[in-house]
Amino acid sequence: MGESGTFPFFKKAATEAAEKLEKIGTPRALHFLKEMQDYEALFDSWVTHPPQDESKSQTISEFLTRMRSVMEYLSNPKDDPSPT
């Protein structure tokens, strides 16, 4: 997969997570929702303003870390502690 193919993949992941979080609507879900929306906008911006390799790698790493937290939360949204 070429570089141009990676941005849509990450944006799609953020969008799908955001849709699920919006339906839950708890304070923590809304906190994660805002983060996912921010990542969606960032990945959109990469289409017209590609990041430097180091910045791109760091952002993707941070995104994957947050996605792990989001997926863990989505697996049991009833356990809703304060946002982290």
C-alpha positions in Angstrom: 0.0 0.0 0.0 1.5 3.4 -1.0 1.6 6.4 1.2 -1.5 7.9 -0.3 -3.4 4.7 0.8 -2.4 5.1 4.4 -4.2 8.3 5.1 -7.7 7.1 4.2 -7.1 4.0 6.3 -6.4 6.0 9.4 -9.2 8.5 8.8 -11.7 5.6 8.3 -10.6 4.1 11.6 -11.1 7.4 13.4 -14.4 8.0 11.7 -15.8 4.5 12.6 -14.6 4.9 16.2 -16.2 8.4 16.3 -19.6 7.1 15.1 -19.6 4.4 17.8 -18.5 6.9 20.5 -21.2 9.4 19.5 -23.9 6.8 20.0 -22.7 6.0 23.5 -22.7 9.7 24.6 -21.1 9.3 28.0 -18.6 11.9 29.2 -15.6 9.6 28.5 -17.1 8.7 25.1 -17.5 12.3 24.2 -13.9 13.0 25.3 -12.7 10.2 23.0 -15.1 11.4 20.2 -13.4 14.9 20.2 -10.0 13.2 19.9 -11.1 11.1 17.0 -12.7 14.1 15.2 -9.4 15.9 15.7 -7.5 13.0 14.1 -10.1 12.9 11.2 -9.4 16.5 10.4 -5.6 16.0 10.7 -5.6 13.0 8.4 -7.8 15.0 5.9 -5.2 17.8 6.0 -2.5 15.3 5.1 -4.0 14.9 1.6 -3.1 18.5 0.7 -0.3 19.1 3.2 1.7 15.9 3.7 3.6 15.8 6.9 7.3 15.2 7.3 8.2 11.6 7.8 9.1 12.0 11.5 6.0 14.0 12.3 3.9 11.5 10.4 5.4 8.5 12.3 4.9 10.2 15.6 1.3 11.1 14.9 0.4 7.6 13.7 2.0 6.1 16.8 0.0 8.5 19.0 -3.1 7.7 17.1 -2.7 4.0 17.4 -2.1 4.4 21.2 -5.3 6.4 21.5 -7.2 3.9 19.3 -6.2 1.1 21.7 -7.7 3.1 24.6 -10.8 3.8 22.5 -11.2 0.1 21.5 -10.7 -1.0 25.1 -13.4 1.5 26.2 -15.8 0.4 23.4 -15.5 -3.2 24.6 -17.0 -2.2 27.9 -18.5 1.3 27.9 -20.4 0.7 31.1 -17.2 1.0 33.0 -16.9 4.7 32.5 -14.3 6.4 34.7 -13.2 10.0 34.3 -11.6 10.9 30.9 -8.0 10.1 30.5 
